[in-house]
Amino acid sequence: MPSALLIPPHLDDVARLLSDPSRLRMLWALGDGRAYTATELARVANLSAPAASNHLTRMVDAGFLEVRSQGRHRYFTLTREDIGRAVEAMAAISIDIAATSPKLPSARPALRYARRCYGHLAGECGVAFWDHLVAENLLNVDESGWLLNDEGERVFAALGIQLTRSLLPVRPCLDWTERRWHLGGALGRASLAALQDRGVVSPNPSGDRVLLVDPHRWREFLQQLRSGRSCSA
């Protein structure tokens, strides 16, 4: 029988923080990598301002969130990417529990096609980007994980991404709608920023996670990955 001594001492505290639906809704909203005010997060969680403030204070005290003041507003963000990944994983698990047979989550088509996941490109487009990196042998994998090879470094440099040590190693992120990998970590965030700079994708004016994709520029981008031509605009 597994010994209770092997259980991380903070696991119960994490479980209690994640067990409240209102806090989960706030964390889900923050998982797109952007900062939100207490008023915006209260609206997401369908809470009064005082109730939302109590929940936010608990998560700040636990180190889940950080808060920064700018003008009259206080903005909340996730402190670590692994918190966003944990909430995404819970969203995927809950679908399977309710289903009679395994199937993909029933997210709306726009959300499944392209969205922000803690600053990464996620959804079908994010998975396609990762698949192209693997198919075109731009990544190598060994016992230490995924690594960009020389050709991969050239492609990312052509995107205008300066590969500093802070962007590496390559971190795959499990996509909650596709159940496959997309590019995560600091390199994933830098890649999405580069794609936005080139007009390949753009934020949704409604302010949610959905990203708008220019079909022509997206096809060109994937073709450039396949052909090995410069990815610069």
C-alpha positions as CSV (number, residue, x, y, z in Angstrom):
1,M,0.0,0.0,0.0
2,P,1.4,3.5,-0.9
3,S,2.6,5.3,2.1
4,A,1.0,8.7,3.0
5,L,4.5,9.9,3.6
6,L,5.1,9.9,-0.1
7,I,2.3,12.4,-0.8
8,P,3.6,16.0,-1.3
9,P,2.7,18.0,1.8
10,H,1.1,20.8,-0.3
11,L,-1.2,18.5,-2.3
12,D,-4.2,19.0,0.0
13,D,-3.8,22.8,-0.1
14,V,-3.7,22.8,-3.9
15,A,-6.7,20.5,-4.1
16,R,-8.7,22.8,-1.8
17,L,-7.9,25.8,-3.9
18,L,-8.8,24.1,-7.2
19,S,-12.0,22.5,-5.7
20,D,-14.1,25.7,-5.9
21,P,-15.9,26.3,-9.2
22,S,-15.7,30.1,-9.0
23,R,-11.9,30.0,-8.6
24,L,-11.6,27.5,-11.4
25,R,-13.5,29.8,-13.7
26,M,-11.2,32.7,-12.8
27,L,-8.1,30.5,-13.4
28,W,-9.5,29.3,-16.7
29,A,-10.0,32.9,-17.9
30,L,-6.4,33.8,-16.8
31,G,-5.1,30.7,-18.7
32,D,-5.0,32.7,-21.9
33,G,-1.9,34.5,-20.5
34,R,-3.4,38.0,-20.2
35,A,-4.1,40.1,-17.2
36,Y,-7.6,40.8,-16.0
37,T,-9.1,43.1,-13.4
38,A,-11.1,41.9,-10.4
39,T,-14.3,43.3,-12.0
40,E,-13.7,41.2,-15.1
41,L,-12.9,38.1,-13.2
42,A,-15.9,38.6,-11.0
43,R,-18.1,38.7,-14.1
44,V,-16.5,35.5,-15.4
45,A,-17.2,33.7,-12.1
46,N,-20.7,35.3,-11.7
47,L,-19.7,36.6,-8.3
48,S,-20.2,39.9,-6.4
49,A,-17.2,42.1,-6.1
50,P,-16.6,41.3,-2.4
51,A,-16.9,37.5,-3.1
52,A,-14.5,37.7,-6.0
53,S,-12.1,39.8,-4.0
54,N,-12.0,37.1,-1.3
55,H,-11.3,34.3,-3.8
56,L,-8.6,36.4,-5.5
57,T,-6.9,37.2,-2.2
58,R,-6.7,33.5,-1.4
59,M,-5.1,32.7,-4.7
60,V,-2.6,35.6,-4.4
61,D,-1.7,34.4,-0.9
62,A,-1.2,30.9,-2.2
63,G,1.1,32.1,-4.9
64,F,-1.2,31.1,-7.8
65,L,-1.7,34.7,-8.9
66,E,0.2,38.0,-8.8
67,V,-1.4,41.4,-8.8
68,R,-0.1,44.6,-10.2
69,S,-1.6,48.1,-9.9
70,Q,-1.8,50.4,-12.9
71,G,-3.7,53.6,-12.5
72,R,-7.0,52.9,-10.7
73,H,-7.0,49.3,-11.6
74,R,-5.4,46.1,-10.2
75,Y,-4.6,43.5,-12.7
76,F,-4.3,39.8,-11.9
77,T,-2.2,37.2,-13.8
78,L,-1.1,33.6,-13.3
79,T,2.3,33.3,-11.6
80,R,3.3,30.0,-13.3
81,E,2.4,28.2,-16.5
82,D,1.9,24.9,-14.7
83,I,-1.2,26.3,-13.0
84,G,-2.7,27.0,-16.3
85,R,-1.8,23.5,-17.6
86,A,-3.4,22.0,-14.5
87,V,-6.7,23.7,-15.1
88,E,-6.6,22.8,-18.8
89,A,-6.0,19.2,-17.8
90,M,-9.0,19.3,-15.5
91,A,-11.2,20.5,-18.3
92,A,-10.1,17.6,-20.5
93,I,-10.7,15.0,-17.7
94,S,-14.2,16.3,-16.9
95,I,-15.3,15.6,-20.4
96,D,-14.3,12.0,-20.3
97,I,-16.0,11.4,-16.9
98,A,-19.3,12.6,-18.3
99,A,-19.0,10.7,-21.6
100,T,-19.9,7.1,-22.3
101,S,-17.0,6.7,-24.7
102,P,-13.9,8.8,-25.3
103,K,-14.4,11.7,-27.5
104,L,-13.1,15.2,-28.0
105,P,-14.6,18.0,-25.9
106,S,-17.5,19.8,-27.4
107,A,-15.9,23.3,-27.5
108,R,-17.3,25.7,-30.1
109,P,-15.6,25.4,-33.5
110,A,-13.8,28.8,-33.3
111,L,-12.3,27.9,-29.9
112,R,-11.2,24.5,-31.2
113,Y,-9.7,25.9,-34.3
114,A,-7.3,28.6,-32.8
115,R,-7.0,30.1,-29.4
116,R,-4.6,31.3,-26.8
117,C,-3.4,28.9,-24.2
118,Y,-1.3,30.8,-21.7
119,G,0.2,32.7,-24.6
120,H,0.7,29.7,-26.9
121,L,-1.1,29.0,-30.2
122,A,-3.5,26.2,-29.3
123,G,-6.3,24.3,-31.0
124,E,-6.2,22.8,-34.4
125,C,-3.7,25.4,-35.6
126,G,-1.4,25.0,-32.7
127,V,-1.3,21.2,-33.1
128,A,-0.7,21.7,-36.9
129,F,2.3,23.9,-36.1
130,W,3.8,21.3,-33.7
131,D,3.1,18.5,-36.2
132,H,4.9,20.4,-38.9
133,L,7.9,21.0,-36.7
134,V,8.1,17.3,-36.1
135,A,7.4,16.2,-39.6
136,E,10.0,18.5,-41.1
137,N,12.6,17.2,-38.6
138,L,13.1,20.6,-37.0
139,L,13.0,19.0,-33.6
140,N,15.0,16.2,-32.0
141,V,14.0,14.2,-28.9
142,D,16.2,12.4,-26.5
143,E,16.1,11.3,-22.8
144,S,16.2,15.0,-21.8
145,G,13.2,16.0,-23.9
146,W,12.6,17.9,-27.1
147,L,15.4,20.1,-28.7
148,L,15.6,22.4,-31.7
149,N,18.2,21.2,-34.2
150,D,20.2,23.5,-36.4
151,E,17.6,23.6,-39.1
152,G,14.9,24.3,-36.5
153,E,16.9,27.2,-35.0
154,R,17.2,28.7,-38.5
155,V,13.5,28.5,-39.0
156,F,12.8,30.3,-35.7
157,A,15.5,32.9,-36.4
158,A,13.7,33.5,-39.8
159,L,10.5,34.2,-37.7
160,G,12.5,36.9,-36.0
161,I,12.8,35.0,-32.7
162,Q,16.2,35.3,-31.0
163,L,16.8,32.0,-29.4
164,T,18.1,32.9,-26.0
165,R,18.5,30.4,-23.1
166,S,15.3,31.7,-21.6
167,L,13.3,30.4,-24.6
168,L,14.6,26.8,-24.3
169,P,14.2,23.9,-23.9
170,V,11.3,23.2,-26.2
171,R,8.2,22.4,-24.1
172,P,5.2,20.6,-25.6
173,C,1.8,21.4,-24.0
174,L,-1.1,19.0,-24.2
175,D,-4.0,20.6,-26.0
176,W,-7.2,20.1,-24.1
177,T,-9.5,20.0,-27.2
178,E,-7.3,18.1,-29.6
179,R,-5.6,15.8,-27.0
180,R,-2.3,16.2,-28.8
181,W,0.7,18.5,-28.4
182,H,1.1,22.1,-29.3
183,L,4.2,24.2,-28.7
184,G,4.3,25.6,-25.2
185,G,6.6,27.3,-22.8
186,A,8.5,30.5,-23.6
187,L,9.2,29.5,-27.2
188,G,5.5,28.9,-27.7
189,R,4.7,32.4,-26.4
190,A,7.4,33.9,-28.6
191,S,6.1,32.1,-31.6
192,L,2.6,33.3,-31.1
193,A,3.8,36.9,-30.7
194,A,5.8,36.5,-34.0
195,L,2.8,35.2,-35.8
196,Q,0.7,38.0,-34.5
197,D,3.3,40.6,-35.6
198,R,3.1,39.1,-39.2
199,G,-0.7,39.2,-39.3
200,V,-1.0,35.4,-39.5
201,V,-3.2,35.4,-36.4
202,S,-4.9,38.2,-34.5
203,P,-6.8,38.6,-31.2
204,N,-10.5,38.3,-31.2
205,P,-12.1,41.7,-30.7
206,S,-14.6,40.1,-28.2
207,G,-11.7,39.6,-25.8
208,D,-11.9,35.8,-25.3
209,R,-9.3,33.2,-26.1
210,V,-10.3,32.8,-29.7
211,L,-7.7,33.8,-32.3
212,L,-8.6,34.9,-35.8
213,V,-6.5,33.3,-38.5
214,D,-5.8,34.7,-41.9
215,P,-6.3,31.6,-44.1
216,H,-3.9,32.8,-46.9
217,R,-1.1,33.8,-44.5
218,W,-1.6,30.6,-42.4
219,R,-1.2,28.4,-45.5
220,E,1.8,30.3,-46.6
221,F,3.4,29.9,-43.2
222,L,2.9,26.1,-43.2
223,Q,4.2,25.8,-46.7
224,Q,7.3,27.7,-45.7
225,L,7.9,25.3,-42.9
226,R,7.6,22.4,-45.4
227,S,9.8,23.9,-48.0
228,G,12.4,25.3,-45.7
229,R,12.1,28.8,-47.2
230,S,12.4,31.8,-45.0
231,C,9.4,32.3,-42.7
232,S,9.8,36.1,-42.6
233,A,7.0,38.2,-43.9
